[in-house]
Amino acid sequence: MALSTKEKPDVRKKVHEVPHKPGVYLMRDRFNRVIYVGKARDLRKRVSSYFLPSKLAVADIKTRAMLDAVWDFETHTVRSEAESVLLEGKLIKEYRPRYNLSFRDDKRFLLVKIDMSEEWPRFRLARFKKDDGARYFGPYAHSGALRQTLNFMRKKLGVLTFGRGSPTERELKSATYQVPTRLSQITAEQYRERAAQACEFLEGHSREMIATLEEEMRKAAGKMDFEKAAELRNMTEDLRSTTKPMRRFTRGSLPSAIDPLADVRSLAEALQLPRPPVVMECFDISNISTTHVVASMVCFRDGVPDKDCYRRYRVRTVEGQDDFASMAEVVRRRYSRVLLEAREMNSEAAEFSQEETVEGLRRLEEKTPNAQPPTSNVQVGEEDRTPLVRLPDLIIVDGGKGQLSSACRELQRLGLHDLPIIGLAKEHEEIYRPGRALPLQLPVDSGALRLLQRIRDEAHRFANAYHQLLMKKRIGESILDDCPGVSQNRKNLLLRRFGSVNRLRKASVEEIAATEGIGPKLAQEVHRFLQRH
């Protein structure tokens, strides 16, 4: 059935069903793809404005192009405008819509971090939540309100914000941290009690504090001190905005039309696989420049990303930009590693011949039903090393016949020729299969194709992210090229010892001088150079 012959529906009729509530809206094209995500304080007003003739007449080119492509929309209500901002960001990251520009750079909302293991814990701003033992609060949609709240906590709760380490001499003497005594007059243990109280405040135990401020505001207004009353009113609103419990939108809680398991079953049927591809691994090559050619392998389990099993590679044996040879290298490295670990972990693996490699490994899988993919890049202690084996049910390579042929040759050499494998060519979304001359084209609205697109796009994102990481590291390392007396060989020695320029910058002159080939005089010069730059 050709979808292009369908008549475009009149979505204006749906506008009257949209509630007057805060939330997000998603615009979809005729293939049911999300092409735009927006937020609104009042969904009915915002969505209806798109379809008013007077608004359309003055709309810019991008908006008119988007509205020409819209065949449907959906809305999702939330509890507050701040939540709509958070949900909008999450949805844009998930769908990566064509007409959205904001949030495409993986923008993060602010968090508040405090490490209670420090002697004098400070409340600091962060954008990423790390598994470092610290406590995190947020995310917060309104950065201005958050900064005002931290300012309030400094003055009213007497806690340290920003900076690092023990309080400075200026902070110890400052009247700002005086609740009811200055920092210089209390011990670190007494200060930690203040910090714990401030944590409770951020968790939402702020009703009494806000009530006190509201009472002060009323008194100021009664005395005709309207400037102070307005200041207290703004502070109260900022505190309410920051300390109000906020939902965290995770991938599982996002509104979505995706049914991963149904898409997996649909893909098995479309490709005529012997069983649904529970585990799929997809490879992508990123050769944005010849400086670093990298590849990614992402894993989907039951139709959703299994990020613990992602792998990334630097292509070692290929000169220049050669996608076919690069694909062959990473497929060879991935599955030769799987076979090696399988044989190391399972003595029975040596009992099956090269011709029955896949069947032999499948038998081992059945004996370890909870098997996970080999750990590969992860260091595992001997006590944790259990005999787990897991081959993918489907391999996907990003590309057409050339990439697929290169991958198939490597699988045949490894005795894995029975593994299901396909190539997905991006231009026309054609699916290439071994031994089939003509590609398979699935309906553009099929769940099977959408699943393949999701895993291919995720592999592409992961490969590009690794490429950008290496380029950023290279740019950071290049600063040593300008350091007098540091040759390429000495630069390599320093980076091999310290790992990065950032660690080298923190090293003492004595530590730098301890590096082979770096004398005390040059160490002094390197240290002075990095402190200045």
N, C-alpha and C positions, 0 to 999 in steps of 0.2 A: 504494500500500500504506500503510495507516495504522499508523504505528509504535506508536501508543498501545495497540493491541490485543496487542502482543507481551508474552509472559510474562516477568517480571523474573527474570534468571538468579540462581542461588545462587553468589555470588562467594566464599563461604567455602571452597569446594573449592580455589580457586587459592592460598589462603594457605599451604598446605603446600609449594608450589613456590617460595616466596619465600626467598632465602638469608639467613643470619645475617650480614649485611655492612652497612656504612654505605652510605647512598644516599638517593635521593628517591623518593617515590611520588606518582602522579597519580590522582585519582578522576575518573571520567567518568560523565556521565548517559546516558540512553537515546538521545540524539542524538549521542553520542560526543564531546560538548564537555567540556573539562577544567573541573571546577567547584571543585577544591581541589588544592593542591600542598603537600606536607609533606616534612620531612627526618627522618632517623632514624639513630642510631648502630647500631641493629640493626633492619633492615627487617622481618624475620619477626615479632619481638616487637611492633613498633610497629603494623604493619598488622593483625595478628591481634587486637590490643586493641580495634580498632573494632567487631569482630563478636562480642565476648564478651557474652552476655546480662547479666551482672552489671555490666559497664561501661556498656552501653546504658541500663540502668535509672537510672543516676545521671548520665547525660550531660546537658549543657545543651541548650536549645532549638535553638541553631544547629547543634550537632553532630548532633542527632537529625534535623533537617530535611535536613542534608547526606546523612546515611546513607540516608534515605528516597529521595533522588534518585540514589544511586550504583547504576549498573548494571554497572560494570566498573572495574578499576584496573590500573595497570601500575607496575613498579618499574625503577629504573636504579641500578646499583651504582657507587660511586666508591671512591677509594683511602683516603680519610680522612674523619673527621667534618667537618673544616674545608672540604674540597671539597664536601661535601653542602650546607653553608651557602651557598657561592657558587653552586652549581648551582640550589638552591632559589630564590634571588633572581632568577637569570636566567630561570628558567621562569615565575615569577610575572609578571615584566615582559612575557614573550612572550604568555602565555595570558590574563593578567588574570582569574583565576578568581573566580567570584561569592563564594565563601566565604572567600577570603583577605583579611586586613586588612593584615598585614605586607607591606612592600616596595611597597605600592600608591602610596606617595608618592615613588616613584623613589629610594628609599634607596640610597646608594652605600657600598661598603666602602672602608676607608682604603687609601691609597697612600703611599709615601714618595717624595718628590721632592728632587732635588739638581740645581742648575744649575752645571755645572763651568765656565761662562764667567765666573762671579763671582770676584772676587779671593780671597775667603774663603768657599768654598761651604759651605752649611749643609744639613743633612738636615731636611726639614720634612714635615709631614703634608698630604695633599691628598685630595680626594674625586673630582676629575675629572682625567683625563689630557688635557693640551692639547698642541697641536703648537707648542711654544715653544722647542724645542731642549734642554730639560732632560731628565734621565734619571729614569725612574719605576720603582719596584719595587712589586710587589704584583699584585692586591689581597690584603689580609690579612683573614681572617675574624674573628680574635680581636684586638680593639683593645687589650685589656689586655696581652696578650703582646707586641704590637708596641711599646707604650710602654715596657715593661720592657727590650725589646731596644735601643731608642734610648738609654735610660738607661745600659745596659751599654756601648754604643758610645762614649758620652761619657767614661766612666770608663776603659775598657780600650783604646780606640783614639784617644782624645783629639780627637774631632771635634765641631764645633759643631752643635747641634740647635735647631730653632725660631728665632724671631726673624729679623732681616734684617741684611745689611751686615757690615761688619768687626766683629771681636770688641770688646765693650765693655771698659772699664777693669777692671771686675770679672771678666770672663771671662779677660782677659790674666793676672791675678794668681791666679786660682783654681787650686788644686791638682788639681781634677777633670780639667783638660785637661793632664795631665803624663805623656806617654808617649814617651820618658822625660823630656822637657824641657817646660817650660811654654810656652804659646802666645807669651808675651812674649819668649821666647828663640829663636824660630824665625822664618823668613821666610814670606811667603805661599806661595812655591813649595814650601817644605818641608811646609807644612801641606797643600797640595794632594796630596802623596804619601800623607799620612794618609787624606785623603778617598777617594783611589783604592783604598787598602787596605780601607776601610770598605765601598766599593761591592762589592768582591770578596766580602766577608763576607756582605752581603745577597744576593748571587747564589748563595750556597750553599757557598762555600769556608770553611766554619766547623768542619770536623771537628777540626782541631788545637786550636782554642780550646775546643770543647766537651769534648774529651778532657782538657784541662788542668783545666777546672772539675770534671769527674768525679773526677779524681785528688785535687783539693783537698777535694771532698766526702767521699771515703773517708778521707782523713787526719783531717778534722774529726770524723767518726764514730768513728774509732779513738781519738781523744782524748776521747771522750764529750761533745764539743761538738755536741750534736744540733740545737741551734737554728741554728747556722751551717750545719750539714750540710743541714738542711731548706731553708734559704735558697738554698744552692747548687743543691740538687736542683730547686727551683722555677725558678731562673734557667736551668738547663740545659734544662728542659722548654719554657720560653718561647722560648729560642733555637732549639731544634729546630723548634718550631711555626712560627716566623717564617722561618727560613732554609731550611726544607724546600721543594724545588721543588714548585710548585703549578700545576696545569693552569688555563689560562684558557679559560672556556667562552664561545665565540662563537656567534652565531646558527647558523652552519653546523654546529656540533658539538653543538647541543642535541638531545636525544632528542625526536623529533617524528613524528607520523603524517602530517604534511603532505607532499604531493607536488606542488610548485608547477606543474610543467609539465603533469602530468595534470589538475590543476584548470583550467589555462588551456584545454586541449583540451576539457574537459567544458563550460566556459562558452561556448566557440565553438559547440559543438553545441547547447546549450540555447537560445542566442540566435539560432541560424541565421546566424552571421556568415560572410562570404566567406572569412575566414582567421582563424587563432588570434590573439587580441589580445595581441601581444607587449608592446606599450606601452599601458598604461592610465593615465588621469589622472582623479582623483576630487576633487570640490569639496565643501567643507562650510562653512557659515556659523556663526559663534559670536557670538550676541548676548545673552550673559549679562546685560549691562546696556547701556543706551543711551549710556553714556559712550564706549565703544569697540565698534563693530561691526566684526569682522574676519572674514577668510575664509582658507581654506587650499586649496592644490592639492598633492596628493601623487601621486607617480608610481610605478607598479609596472612592472618590466621582467622578463619571463619568470616572472611570478607572485610576485616578491619585491620589497621596497621598493628604490627607487633614490633614496636620500636626497639625492644631489647635484642632483637635478632638482626638489626640493620648492620651492614658492613660497608666500609668505604676503602677504596684502593687508589694508590698512585701507580699509574701505568709505568712499568720499568723497561720493557724490552722493545718498545715501539718508538721509532724516530718520527717526529712530525705528527701531522694529523691524519691518522689512519684508523677510522672507526672499526673496520672489519678486524684488523689485527689486534686492536685494543680490546674489542669484545671477546676475541678468542683468548687473550691473556687472562682476563678477569674470570671468565667462565672456567678456564683450566685451573686457576689458582683456587677458586671457591670449591670446586667439587673434588679436586685432588686432595684438598685439606679435609673435606668431609670423609673421603675414603680412608685417608691416613689415620684420622682420629677414630674412625669406626674400627679399623683393624687393631689399633692400639688398645682400645677399650674392650673389645670383644674378641677373644681368641677364636671363637667360632667363625669369625669373618674370614679367616684364612682357609676355611673348608670349602668355600664356594669359588667356582672358576670365574675367569674374566667374563665369559659369555652370560653368566647368570648373576652378575653383580647386583642388579636392581632387585631381583627376586630374593637374593640372599640378605640384602639389607632390609627388605620389607619383612622378612621372617624375624630379623632382630628387632624391628619396630614392634611387631606383635608381642614379643617377649617383654618389651618395655613400653607399655601402653601410654605412659605419661611422658614419653620422650620429647625432648626439646632439641632444637638444632645444636650442633657442636658449638662450643663456646668461642672457638677461633681466636679472636683478638683479646679475650678476657682471661686474666690469670686466675686459675682455680687451684685451691689447695688440694693436696692429695686426699684429705679426709672428705672433701666435698665432690671429688671426681667420680661420678657414677656412670655406668656404661649406658649412655643414651645415644640413640641413633635416630635421625629424622631426615629423610629425603623429601623434597617438595613434591606435591602432587601435580604441580604445573610450573614450568619455567617460562618467563616472558622476557623477551629482549626488545628494547626500544629500537625499532628500525625495520627495514624490509628484508628482501631476499638475501642481501649480502651479509648483514649482521646475523641472520638466522643460520645461514650456511656455515659461517665461521664458528658459531656456538655449537652446531650439530657435530662438526668435525672433532671438536675437543671432547664432547660427550662420548662419541664413538671410541676415541682413543682410550678413554677411561672406563669403557665397558658400560656406560650409562645410556646407551642408545635407546633404551625402552622408556626413558623418562619423557613424559609429554612436554613438548616445548612449542612455542609459537613466537612469531615476530609481529609487532604492532607498528605499522607505518603511520606516522602522524598526519601526513597531508590529507589523505582520504579515509583515515581510520580503517585501513585494510589489514586483515589478519592473514598472515602467511603461515603455512603449515608444511612440515617436511614431506616431500614426495607429492605435493599438490602444486600443479602448475598455476592455477588461478587462485587469487586471494579470496577469502571469505569476507563479505560485508554484512554486518548485522544492522538491523533497524536502529536508527539514531536514538530512539526512545527506549531501547531495550535495556533491562537491568544488567544484562551480561556485558554490553559494551560500556555502560557507565562504570561498572566495576573495573574493567580493564583500563579505562581512562584514569580512574582514581589512582590505581597502583602505578601506572606509567607516569602520571604527573607527580606523584610522591617521590618516585625514583629520580625524576628530573630535578625536583626541588632539593633533594638530599645531596645529589652530585654537585649541583651549583653551589650549595652552601659550603661544601668541602673545598671546592675550588676557590671561593671567596676567602675562606679561612687561610688557605695556603698563600694566596696573594697578599693578604693582610700581614701574615707572618713575614713574607719576603720583604715587604715594604719596611717593616720594623727592623729587620736585619740589615737593610741597606744603609742604615745610619752609620754602621761601622766602616763602610767604604770611605767615609769622609774623615775617619780618625787617622791622624798622622802616625805612621809606623806600623799600621795594621795591614798586612798583606792578606791575600785571599786564604793562604794556608793558616795564618794566625787567626783570622776570623773564624775559620772552620774549627780550629782547636778550642777557641773560646766558646763557641756555640755548642760544641759537643760536650764541653765540661759543664756549662751553666744551663743549657737547654733553650734559653731565650735571652734577648737583649734586656728584657724587663728584670730578669733574675740577675743578669750581669750588672745592671745599674745599681742593684741593692747590695752587691758584694763589696767587701772591703778591699783595700789595696793589697793587703797580705793574701787574701783569698785569690785575687786575680793573679798575683805574682806566683802563686803555687801551681799555675797552669803550665804544662810543658811548653817550652819555647817562648814563654813570656817572662822577661826579667823584671826586677823591681822598678827600673826606670820607666819601661813601657807600661807597666801596670799602673804607675802613678799617672801617666799621660792618659791612658784609657779611662781611668776613674774620673779624672778632671774633665775630660771631654764629655763623658756621659752625664755628669752632673750639670754641665752647662747646656746640653742639648736634651 
